[in-house]
Amino acid sequence: MGLHILVINSGSSSIKFSLIEVDTHKTVISGLAEKLGLETAVLHAKHNGETQTIELEKNDHETAMQAILKTLQEKGLGKEIKAVGHRVVHGGEYFSSSTIVTPEVIKAIEKCVPYAPLHNPANLIGITGALHAVPELPQVAVFDTAFHQTLPQHAYLYAVPTEWYKEHGVRRYGFHGISYRFVTQEAASSLQIPLDNSAFVCAHLGNGASITAILNGKSVDTSMGFTPLEGLVMGTRSGDIDPALIGYLSDVLKKEAHEIVDMLNKKSGLLGLSGLSNDMRELEAAAANGDERAKTAIEIFVFRLAKYIAAMSVSLPRVDALIFTGGIGENSVLLRRKVIERLAVLGYFIDEEANGRTIRGKAGIITNQQSKKAIVINTNEELMIAMDTAALVKS
Ligand code: ADP
C-alpha cells in the first residue's frame, strides 16, 4: 500500500477533502463538508463512484473534520493516512515553500490574517481541527502565495510610498501558486524542456483568474496583487480598475470603502458585466443565443487576458510556451480561440482542430506548426499539495 495523504482545503463555510495515494496519483476518496456555520451542515463523500451524504450533528469546522475522519475510518481508510496537507491562502513573506506545521508556523499564518481576512482564519480552523482530530499525524501547510516569493522587487513593489511596504506589508503577493507550480512541471515534461531552462506565460483561468510569467520554474511576474482582486477580469471580480473609483463610488453610492471593495470582489467581473452569471459556460450559451451583454462580458474578458499575455511576455527573455489551465483554460474552446486570434502580433496562430478536441481532461498543444506554442495543461492542486506533504514527511 503506497503513501496516502489527506488533503484539506478549509474555507469559511466549507471543507474540501481528498485522500490521495501519492505514488499512483490516485484520489481514493474525496468530498465536501458544506454549509458550515449554517443550520444544516452536510458532508458529501465520493468513493468508488458512489456519493454518500451525511448530516452533521453540529455545524462547526471541528465537527466536520471529525466526520471526515470518521467516514475514512468506516471505509477502512483511516489507517492509510500518513500525513495531512493543508491549503493555506496567504503566507505573506514568511513562507517561500511548503512547511511542516509547528506552533511558530501557526503564529506566522495568524500574522497574515489581515492580508486574507476571509481565507486565513478558515485555513487555520482546518489546521487546528485536524491537529485535535489526529494529533499523531504530521500536518503540512502549502501556500498559494509561496511560489511568488521569487518575484523581483521591480515586480512586487507598487509605485506608492515605500513606507507602506515596510510598515504595512503593501506589496504584490500573487496567488494560485500551487496550481502554477504543478502545471509548469507538467508543461516542461510534456514539451520535453528542462524546467530549469524554461520560460512560460501561464494563465490560470477558473472562477478566480490570474496570469504569471515563470522563468526556469520560478515566478517573475504575476497579475494578482496584494489581494486576488487585481489583474484579469474574473467570475465576480473586476480585476484592474482605476483606484480612484473607490473614493468616487463611495461618495455617489453613499457606501463605505470596504463595501465598494466587496462589490468589486463579489458583484463585478463576468457577473457584473453580463448581469446574468459568473459562469463562462452559461455566458457562452447566452452569447450563442444573441445575448449582447454576455457577448460584451466575454469580449472584455478576452481583451484583458490578451493584453496581460503580452505584458507577461515582456517579463521573460523569451516565451517557450503559453499555458492555459483552470476550468475555463482547460475547457473553453471559444475563449482560447478568441484570445489566440488577438495574439497574432506575438506570433500565435490557432490549430482549430487541436483546440476543439483539447477539452474535458485532455492536454496538448492547440496552436499550428507556424505558431509559437500554446498548450493546455490540466491543473491538480490537490495532487501538488499531497506531493509536497509526502516529500516533507519523507525527509
Ligand atoms: P474555481 O476557480 O472555482 O476552482 P474552476 O477552475 O473549476 O473554478 O473553473 C470554473 C470556470 O470554468 C467557470 O466559469 C466554468 O463555466 C468554466 N468552465 C468549465 N467548463 C467549461 C466549458 N466546457 N466551457 C466553458 N467554460 C467552462
Residues whose N, C-alpha, C, O or C-beta is under 5 A from the ligand:
A	BS01	ADP	L205 G206 N207 G208 N278 D279 M280 R281 G326 G327 I328 N331 S332
